[in-house]
Amino acid sequence: MAVGLTAVIGAGLLPAHSAVAAIGTPDTSGTHAHTAQITVGDRTNARGCSGTLIAAQWLLTSQSCFTTTPGTGLTPGKPQEPVKVTLGTGTYTIAELFPRADRDVLLARLDRQATGITPARIADASPAAGTALTAAGYGRTKTTWVPDKIHTAAFTATSATATALAIEGAQAGDAICQGDAGGPVTNAAGEVVALASRSWKAGCLGTPETETRRNAEAARVDDLRQWVVDVRAAQYGWKSRTFLQAGQGLYQGVRLADGTWSDLRDVQAEAGSIGGVLASARAVAAAGISRDTHVLAIDGAGKLRHAIRAADGTWSAFGDVGSRAGVLGDLRQVSAVSIGHELHVVALAGNKVFHTRRDAAGQWTRFGDVAGAVGPIGAVTSVSTASVGGHLHTVAVTGGKPFHTIRDTGTGKWTGWGDMSRAVGTTGPVSSVAIAGVGTDAHVVIATDNGTKQYHTIRNSAGGWSVYGDLAGVWGTVTAKSVSAAHVAGELQVAAVTADGRVLHTTRHADRSWAPTVPVPLTGTTGTPTHLSITGTL
């Protein structure tokens, strides 16, 4: 059986400044700069391994480097020994370990973000037999115990199991040595398919010359992308929770601060079936309260349902909001936002706007017809709500024009409807609207002319509106079936579902610049996308 690859560094052994690596050749191109050198333990009993940076503060490596007894389980949490991580010219330590139970892999959170290094991407699939691969690491060379440069070697995939990848050196001198454990094995695209785990170490310093076997075992990571995202998403810090309505399906995902997207999961498989969402409606809304996410969905029978996703990923069952807040007939749209620890829900039913509130104790008020407090504006076709400066702002579309009102949180009183067209300018008929509060500014995004045009405007704290900004320079030429917006970590995030079935996302930064538009991955979904709801949670 191949043996482990953790290197015992020992006292007094210093890294060499140059060497020809038994594993292959030094990486002079910088292609594998994401490869980390890891030292675990004190000077007397130090062990050396390798790893790979897969996000600014996250590293994949081998569990065996952190266990004094190979093959024993590793306890999650803070490392029990001192750890030094070198990436480029930066030196870091590890704050927390997240081991896998089924293979020699762990995810490590660094004490701070690594700078000047582009993280590697995890591959989507295991390589087929015969695929050319490259292994990288800081392990022994033919002549040096602890080299100070990344070295690489050519390998070929030979077979795979559910958790492991068998590889073989392409030629004599291509081997994996002690200290390479946890180092990346990459495909031709530079994506990480596995981590070095075990080898016969042919040609490595200290290995008998009679050993010529070049085959090795690596731990697969191509199927761990979702696990990595889940671990990262569970950490405290701002992230975007997304809920996609596709056909009658409801799916959840997460976008991390660095722009990483998770795959989408079936909410009804985790929170219980509601008989599908109402496909003909804008039927999904979400709001973050602290680390929990409140989800509203109009089910296939037209009832409004509510469930909570806790920070640990568990779900409450969907409850019937109508039984607590009153039944609404002809329910077509729902929008939601948190203000403090209260959940505010605005619904469109029978071409009218209704409002209810769920307090911190879980008690609902009865749905109230907003027209009773604000005044009638005609048949409403689209609605959206947001918290702006701690007050509830709502935009409703009637007659193809957007109108705006504010509910004062302290008094519960509403302002009259304001015709936004008079303040912002006229457009073609509005087909979809979204509003989000960033600080004391209200950001409104609309789609007009059957979705072929999209615009953005801002209402400041003094009540002044900016003119519409054309989003063609942000989205490109698209036809938007629906638009959505949310405040996340001081920035505006905007999404659009297009007529050709794509979901697009962008961010307006605090400096007023827009990030490049990117497609939201739809892996795990079935049905045609209808609407994406975004909310920020910690």
N, C-alpha and C positions, 0 to 999 in steps of 0.2 A: 504494500500500500504506500502511496505517496505520503510524504511527511509534511508537517506544518512549516510555515514560512516566517514565523516571528524570529527576528535576529536578536541574540543576546549581545549587547554592545560591550558591557564590562567596563571596569575601571581602567583609565589610562589609555583607552583606544581612541585615537583622534581621527577625524575624517581626512581622507586624502584629498589633495587638490586636483589630481588628474588620474584617470585610470581608463583602461579599456575594459568595458563591462562584459562579463560572460553572458549576460542577458542579451547583449546586442551592441548598440551604439549609443553614445550620449545624445540627448535630445537638444540639438543646437538650434532648432528652428523655433522653439517656444510653443510648438503645437500642443505639447502636454504640460503646459505651465500650470494647469489646474491640479497637477499631481502634488500631493503634500508629503513631506517627510515628518513622521510622527515618532516621538521618543516618549516612552512610558516608564515611570519609575525614577528612583534616585540614581546618582552617579555610579553607585556600586552595583546595582542590579537593573540597570536600564535595559529596555527592550526596544527594538526599532521596527517600525512598520511603515507602510505607505497608505495613502488615501487619495480621494479625489473630491474637489470642491464642486458641489452641484447647485449651490445657491450661495449668496454672499456670506451667509453665516452658517452654512450647513455643509457637512462633510460626510461622505460615505467611506467606510473602512471595514476592517476585519475585527470581529469580536475577539479572536484569539490573541490579539495584541494586548487586550485589557484583562486577560485572565491568567493568573500565575500558574493555574493547572489547566492545560489544554483539554477541551471537551466538556468543561464544567460550565454551568449556566452563568450568565452575567446579569447582575442586578441593575435595573435601570436607575438613572439618576446621576449624581455627581461622581466623577471618577474617584476611586479610592487611593490613587497614587498620583504624583505630579505628572503632568502631561505638557509636552512642548510640541507645537505644530509649526512647521515652517512652510510658507507658501511664498514663492518668489523671494523678495527681500523682507517680507513681514513675518513676525513671530507672534504666535497666538497660543492660547491654551483652550481646553475644552471645558465648557460649563456643565454639559449634561449629555448623557448617553441614552440612546433608544435602541436596544438590541432586538433583532428578529429572533423568534423562537424556533424557526424552521431551517435556518442556514447561517453560515459564517459571515453575517453582515450586521453592521450597526450604523445608525445615523447619529452623528455627533453635532451638537450645537456649539459653535465657537463662542468665546467670551465677547467677541465683537465682530463686526462685518469685515471681511477681508477686502482689501483695496488693491487695485491694479491687476487683478486676475479675473479673466472671464470664466465663469463656471461652465462645466461640461454639461451636456444634455444627456439624459438617460434615454436609451434606445426604446423603441416601441415593441420590438420583437426579438426573440432569440435567433441567433444566426444559424443558417442551415449548415449541415455538414459540408466541409470543403471551403467554407467562407474564410477569406483572409482577414486576420485580426492583428492588432498591435497591443502588446502589454507594456506598461510603463511602471517604473518604481524607483525607489532609493535603496534597493537591496544590494547585497554583496556583489562584487565583480569577481573576475578570475584572480585578481591580485589584491583587492582592497576590501577590508571588512566593512567600512562605513563610508561609502562615497558621498560627496556633497553635491552631486549633479544627478538630475533625472536621466535614466537610461531606458532604452526601448528595445524590443525584439519582435520579430515577426512570428506569428503563430497561425495555425489553421484549426478551425472548429472541427471536431470529429464526431461528437454526439452530445446529447443533452437529456437531462431528466427534468422533473418539475422544478428543482431548485439548484441544479448544478450544471456546469458546462465543461465538457472535456475538451482540452486543447492540446496541440502538439507543436513544438518548435519547428519552424520551417526548415532549419538546417542546423548543423553543428555550431554551437556557440549561442544559439537562441534558446535560452533557458530562463526559468524563474528561480530566484535565489532567496535565502533568508533575508528578511527585511522588506521583501516585495509584497508581503501579505497585505491585502486591502488595496493594492494598487489597481488602477483601472485597466480593463481589457476593452479596447475600443474597436469599432467597425470602420469601414472606409470613410464614413461620414464624420468620424470623430466622436460618435455617440458611445456612451458606456454601456456595454452589454453584460459585463460581469466584473467581479473583483477577484484578484489572485488569492488562492486559498492554500493549495497543497501542491507539492512538486517533488520530483526525485532529485532536483538540484544538480543535474549533471553539469560539470564545468565550473561550478561555484567554488570559491575559496573554502577549503576545508572538506570538500567532498572527494572521496577516493576517485582516482583517475579511471578506475574500472567501471564506474557508474556512467552509462551513456544514454540512459533513457531520457527523452526530452518531453515526454507527456506530462501534463499538469491538470489540476482541477481548479476551476474558478466558480465562485458563487454567483448565480444569476441575479441580475437586478432589473432586467428589462420588464419584468412583471411587477416591479415594486414602485412604479411611479405614483400610483394612487396612495399607497401606504406612506410614501415620503410626504405627499401633500397633506394627508390626514394628520400626520405627526406635526408638521409645521403649522397647520391651521388650528391645532389645539392649543398652541402657545398663545400667551397673552399678547395682544397687539392688534391694531386695526387690520381688518380684512373685509372683502366684499362677499357677502352671501348672495347668491343668485338663484332665482327660481324661474324655470322655463316652463311655459305652457306650450305643449306640442301635441296637436290633435286633442285627444281626451286625456293625455298624460301630463303629469306634473313631476318635474325633475329639479333636483337641487345640485348646486355646485359651489365652488369657492374660488375667488381670485385673490391671491396673496399680494402683498405690497410690492413685490418685485415683478408683478405681471404674470406670474405662473397661474395657470388655470387647472383645476381638477377635472376629471371626467365627471359626467353628470349621472346622478343616481335617481332611481325611481322613489319618489317620496311615499307613494302609497304602499310600496313594498316594506317601508320602514315604519310608517305611522298608521297604516291601516287603510283599506280601500274606502273611497267615498263614491265609488261607482263612476270614476272618471270626472274630469272637469268639463264644464259646459263649453264645448268646442266653438260655439258661435259667439262667445263673449270674451271680453278682456277680463279673464276670470281669476287672476292670481295677483296677490300683493304680499309684501313682507316688510317687517319692521324690526330692527334690532333694539333690544332693551338690555343694556349691560352686555353680558356675554350670551344671552339667549336670543333666539330668533323666533318671532311670531309670524305665522303664515296664515293667510286668508285665502280661501279658494271657493269658487262657486261650483258646486257639484253638478253632476249630470241632470239632477232633478230641479236645478235652479235654487237650491238652498245654500246659504253662506256657512262655510265651515271654518273652524279655527283650531290650530294646533301649535305647539311650542317645541322647538328644537333646542334642547339644553346644550350648554357649552361642551359637555362630554359626548355629544353626538346622539344621545337618546331622545326619543320623541314621546310626547303625550299623544293620546288618541285624538282624532279630529272630533270636535264638539260642534253641535248645532247652535250657531249664533242666534238664529231666529227664535229659539226657545227661551233665550235670555233677553234679547234686545228687541224682539218683535219680528214677525215675518214680513218680508218685502216681496211683492209680486213683480214678475217681469224683471228680475235682477240681471243686469247686463255688465256692469263693471264694478270693480272694487279697488280702492286705494287705501294705504295705511301708513302711519308714521308714529313714532314715539315722541312724547314730550315728557321729560323726566322718566318716571316709572309708569306712566299711563300710555295706553295704546289708543290712538284715535283712528277710527275707520270711517271713510267716506264712501258711499255706495251710490251707484246710478241704477235706479229702478223705475220703470214706467216713465222714462224721460225726465225724472226728477232726481234731485240730489238729497241724500239723507246722511245723517251723521250720528255716530254712537261713540261711546268712550268706555274702555275697560280700565278700572283702577288697579292699583298695585295689589289689592286684595283679591282680584279676579272677578269683581262685580261689574256687570254691564249696565249702562243706562239704556233707556229705550231709544230706538231710532227716532230722530226728529227730522221733519221735512225742513231743509235749510231755507226754502222759500218763505216759510212762516216767520223766520227771523230776518231774512235779508230782502225778501221781495221776489216776485216771479221774474223770470227772464225768458220764458218760452221753453220749448222742448229741448232738453239737453242731450247731446250725443256723445260727449266724452268728458271725463273728469279726472283730476289728479290733485293730491294734497301733499303738504310738506310742513315741517316745522322750520320756521324762520325766526331767529331771535327768541325762541321759546313760545311763539304764537303759531296758531294753525292758519296756514295760507292755503286757499283752494282756488283752482282755476277750472271753470266749466265752459264747455263750448256749446253754443246755441246759434242757429242760423249761420253756421260756418265761422263765427267770430268767438274769440276767447274773452271771458269775463273773470274778474278776480275779486275775492273777498277775504277778509281776515277775521278770525275768531280770537278775541282776547282771552288768554288763558286765565288771567286773574278774575275777570268779571263774567266770562262766558258769553259776552255780547259779540255780535257780528257786525261788520261794516256792510254798507250797501254794495251791490255789485258794481264794479268799475269796468267800463268798456275799454279793454286794453288797446283796441285799435286806435282810439283817440289819442293815446299817449305814445304808442310805439310805432304806429303806422299800419297800413292795410296790407293784407296778403290775399292770396286765393283762399278758398274755403278750407278751414282747418279740419283735418280728419283725425288727428291724434295729438294729445298734449301731455306734457310731463312737467312737474315742478319739483325743485329741490332747494333747500336752504343751506347756504354756506355762510356761516357767521350770521350777519344781519342782512345779507343779500338774498333775494329770491331769484333763482335762475329758472327760466321757463324755456322749454324746448317744444317746438310744434312741428308737425308735418302738415303740409298743405297740398292743394291741387292733386287730390287722390294719392298723396304720399310722395309725389315726384319732387317736391321741394321741402327743405327742412331749414328752420331758423332757430336762433337763440337770442334771448334778451335777458336783461337783469333789472330788477327793481331794487334800488338801494334803500338804506334804512330811513332816509328822509322822504321816501315815497316817489322818487324820480325814476323814470324808466329810460333805459338806453334804447336806441333804435335796433331793429332786428339785424342780426348778423347772419349772413347766408352761410350755411354749413357745408356747402358744396366743396369748399376748399378743405374741409375736414373729412367728410364721408366719401367724397367723390360723387359720381352720378349713380344714385340709388333710388329705388322706390320703397319707401318705408311704410309697412303696414301698421306698425306701432312704434312709439318712442318711449323711453323711460329714462329717469334721472335719479341720482342719489348723491348725498354728501357722504364722503368717506375720507377720514383723516385730513380734513381741511381742503379737500379738492372736490371738484364736480366730476362725477362719472356719468356717462351717457351711453345708452345702448339703443339700437334700432333693429327690429326684425324686418327683413326685406321681403319683397314680393317673390324673389327667387329662392327663398328658403334659408337665407343666411342670417346669422345674428352677429352684428357688428358692435364693437365697443371702443370708446375713447375716453380720455381724461383731460379735463381743463385744469391746468395747474394753477397754483396760487399766483404765479407771475403772468397769468392770462394766456399763456401759450397752450396749444393743444398737442397732446401726444398723438403719434401715428395711430390711425384706426387699425384694429386687428380683428380677425374673426374669432368668435367664441367657439371653442371646440364643442361639437355636438355628440361626441362619443358617448354611447350608452342610451341614446334616445331613439324613439320611433315616432312617426307622425310628423306633420308639417309644423314648424315653429310658428307660434302666434304672438306671444308676448314674453318679454323677459323683465322680471322685477328684480331690482338691486337694492340691497340695504347694507349698511356698515355695522359690523359688530366688533367687539374686542376679543 
